[in-house]
C-alpha cells in the first residue's frame, strides 16, 4: 500500500513541512498536520508524495524536478539494436494528471515532447522543485 503524504511550505517561516493535508474550515486555512503540530501552509506549494523514491532514496513529490539520462531518439527503429544514441541529461517536472490518474514527468523543454513515466525512478535524481529552484525550469536542451 502506498504512503499518502503531502509537502508544502509553511506560511510562518517558508520552510517545507510533510504530513497530512487538511482544510481547517474554522479558520479558513489549509494546513499540514504532522504527528506533533498543525502548520498553516501556502496552498500553491502543496505537492503529493508519488509513492516512489529516486536513486538516492529521496521521496519524489509532485512539483519536484527530476534529472536522468536517456538516449537521444534514433533515426529509425532498425538502429536501436546496432548503435544506440548519445546519452544526454534530461530534466522533467513531476506532475499529477487527473485524466490519467497517475503521476508523470512533464518535459521542461518543448524539444522533449513526450511525458515520461515514473517507472524507471531508480535511475532518476531529484535536483530541486519548481518553488525553490525556478531557474532549473529555464533549461534548454
C-alpha positions as CSV (number, residue, x, y, z in Angstrom):
1,X,0.0,0.0,0.0
2,X,1.3,3.5,-0.9
3,X,2.0,6.0,1.8
4,X,-0.1,9.1,1.4
5,X,1.9,12.3,2.3
6,X,1.9,15.9,1.2
7,X,4.6,18.5,1.3
8,X,4.0,22.3,1.4
9,X,5.7,25.5,2.5
10,X,4.7,26.9,5.9
11,X,3.2,30.4,6.0
12,X,5.0,31.5,9.1
13,X,8.6,30.7,8.1
14,X,8.5,29.4,4.4
15,X,10.0,26.1,5.5
16,X,8.9,22.8,4.0
17,X,6.6,20.6,6.1
18,X,5.5,17.0,5.3
19,X,2.4,15.4,6.7
20,X,-1.4,15.1,6.1
21,X,-3.1,17.8,4.1
22,X,-6.2,19.2,5.7
23,X,-8.6,22.1,5.4
24,X,-9.2,24.0,8.6
25,X,-12.7,25.3,8.0
26,X,-12.9,27.0,11.4
27,X,-10.1,29.3,10.4
28,X,-10.5,29.0,6.6
29,X,-6.9,27.8,6.2
30,X,-5.2,25.0,4.5
31,X,-2.8,23.1,6.8
32,X,-0.3,20.2,7.0
33,X,-0.7,18.1,10.2
34,X,2.4,16.2,11.4
35,X,2.5,13.8,14.4
36,X,3.1,16.7,16.8
37,X,1.9,20.0,15.1
38,X,-0.5,21.6,12.7
39,X,1.0,24.2,10.3
40,X,-0.8,26.7,8.1
41,X,0.7,26.3,4.6
42,X,0.8,28.1,1.3
43,X,-1.7,26.1,-0.8
44,X,0.2,26.9,-4.1
45,X,3.1,24.8,-2.8
46,X,1.2,21.7,-2.0
47,X,2.6,18.5,-3.6
48,X,1.7,14.9,-3.1
49,X,4.2,12.1,-2.5
50,X,4.3,9.9,-5.6
51,X,4.9,6.7,-3.6
52,X,8.4,6.2,-5.2
53,X,11.9,7.2,-4.3
54,X,14.8,8.5,-6.5
55,X,18.1,6.7,-7.0
56,X,19.3,8.2,-3.7
57,X,16.3,7.0,-1.7
58,X,14.7,10.5,-1.6
59,X,10.9,10.7,-1.7
60,X,9.7,12.1,-5.0
61,X,6.9,14.7,-4.6
62,X,4.7,16.4,-7.1
63,X,6.4,19.5,-8.5
64,X,9.9,18.1,-8.0
65,X,12.4,18.5,-10.8
66,X,13.9,15.2,-11.8
67,X,17.2,14.6,-13.7
68,X,18.1,11.4,-15.5
69,X,19.9,10.2,-18.6
70,X,18.3,8.9,-21.7
71,X,19.3,8.1,-25.2
72,X,18.6,10.6,-27.9
73,X,16.0,9.5,-30.4
74,X,17.1,7.2,-33.2
75,X,16.8,8.0,-36.9
76,X,14.9,4.8,-37.5
77,X,13.9,1.8,-35.4
78,X,16.5,-0.5,-37.0
79,X,19.3,1.4,-35.4
80,X,18.2,0.5,-31.9
81,X,20.0,-2.8,-31.8
82,X,23.0,-1.6,-33.6
83,X,24.4,1.7,-32.5
84,X,22.3,3.3,-29.8
85,X,22.1,7.1,-29.4
86,X,24.1,9.6,-27.4
87,X,23.3,9.7,-23.7
88,X,22.1,13.2,-22.6
89,X,20.8,14.6,-19.3
90,X,17.1,15.4,-19.3
91,X,15.1,17.4,-16.7
92,X,11.4,16.9,-16.1
93,X,8.8,18.2,-13.6
94,X,6.7,15.6,-11.7
95,X,3.0,16.4,-12.2
96,X,-0.3,14.6,-11.5
97,X,-2.6,14.0,-14.4
98,X,-6.2,13.8,-13.4
99,X,-7.3,12.3,-16.7
100,X,-4.8,9.5,-16.4
101,X,-4.9,9.3,-12.6
102,X,-1.2,9.0,-12.3
103,X,2.0,10.9,-11.7
104,X,4.1,11.5,-14.7
105,X,7.1,13.5,-15.8
106,X,6.4,16.6,-17.9
107,X,9.1,17.9,-20.2
108,X,10.6,21.3,-19.3
109,X,11.7,21.9,-22.9
110,X,9.4,21.6,-25.9
111,X,12.2,19.6,-27.6
112,X,11.2,16.8,-25.3
113,X,7.6,16.3,-26.4
114,X,6.7,13.1,-24.6
115,X,5.7,12.7,-21.0
116,X,7.8,10.1,-19.2
117,X,6.7,7.5,-16.7
118,X,8.0,7.3,-13.1
119,X,8.5,3.6,-13.7
120,X,12.3,3.9,-14.0
121,X,12.7,6.2,-11.0
122,X,15.7,4.1,-9.7
123,X,17.7,5.9,-12.4
124,X,16.3,9.4,-11.6
125,X,17.5,12.0,-9.2
126,X,15.6,14.8,-7.5
127,X,17.6,18.0,-8.2
128,X,15.1,20.6,-6.9
129,X,11.5,21.7,-7.2
130,X,9.6,24.4,-9.1
131,X,9.2,26.5,-5.9
132,X,12.7,26.6,-4.7
133,X,14.6,26.2,-8.0
134,X,12.7,28.0,-10.7
135,X,16.0,28.6,-12.6
136,X,16.0,24.9,-13.4
137,X,12.8,25.4,-15.4
138,X,14.7,27.6,-17.9
139,X,16.9,24.8,-19.1
140,X,17.1,24.4,-22.9
141,X,18.1,21.1,-24.4
